[in-house]
Amino acid sequence: MLEVERGRTVENNNDILDLWKCHICKEAQYLFLVVPLNRINENKKPTPVFSRVVHRVEPFFRKDNYVNVYGAAIIGY
């Protein structure tokens, strides 16, 4: 499954939603999530989107937290 995000990826929990959609889809085994490296916030400062998404998705692949997804590739642009 391929999802391309922009803008409010972390603020709207779209990264977790995309992982959930992949988890419940019987045909999808891998998630390819394309997210911005950074996002300029309302204070004109960069917010690290890519690193936050990696940090949030990684726990779902630890033992005892497994989801029905074989792997996730987080790609930053």
C-alpha positions in Angstrom: 0.0 0.0 0.0 1.4 3.4 -0.9 0.3 6.6 0.8 1.7 10.1 0.1 1.2 12.6 2.8 1.8 16.3 3.0 1.2 19.1 5.4 -0.4 18.0 8.6 0.7 14.4 8.6 1.4 14.1 12.3 -1.1 16.8 13.6 -4.0 14.9 12.0 -2.6 11.4 12.8 -2.7 10.5 9.2 0.5 8.4 9.6 -1.3 6.2 12.2 -4.5 6.1 10.1 -2.5 4.9 7.0 -0.9 2.1 9.1 -4.3 1.1 10.4 -5.7 1.0 6.8 -2.9 -1.3 5.8 -3.4 -3.4 8.9 -7.1 -4.1 8.1 -6.6 -4.6 4.4 -6.2 -8.4 3.7 -4.3 -7.8 0.5 -1.8 -5.2 1.8 1.3 -6.6 3.5 3.7 -3.6 3.3 3.1 0.1 3.8 5.1 2.7 1.8 4.5 6.0 3.5 5.9 9.1 1.8 6.1 12.1 4.1 7.8 15.5 4.1 11.1 15.7 5.9 10.0 19.0 7.6 7.0 21.2 7.7 7.1 25.0 8.3 4.7 25.7 11.2 2.7 28.8 11.9 5.8 30.4 13.7 7.8 30.0 10.4 10.0 27.3 12.1 10.5 23.8 10.7 8.8 20.9 12.4 10.5 17.5 11.8 7.7 15.4 10.3 9.8 12.5 9.0 11.6 11.7 12.3 8.3 12.0 14.2 6.5 9.6 11.9 9.4 7.0 12.2 9.2 7.4 16.0 5.4 6.9 16.0 5.2 3.9 13.6 8.2 1.9 14.9 6.5 0.6 18.1 3.9 -1.2 16.1 6.7 -3.5 14.8 8.0 -4.5 18.3 7.3 -7.9 19.7 3.9 -8.1 21.4 2.7 -5.0 19.5 2.7 -6.6 16.0 0.2 -5.4 13.4 -0.9 -7.3 10.4 1.7 -5.6 8.3 5.0 -7.2 7.3 6.9 -4.0 7.1 6.7 -0.2 6.6 9.0 2.0 4.5 9.0 5.6 5.5 10.3 7.8 2.7 11.0 11.5 3.2 10.9 14.2 0.6 
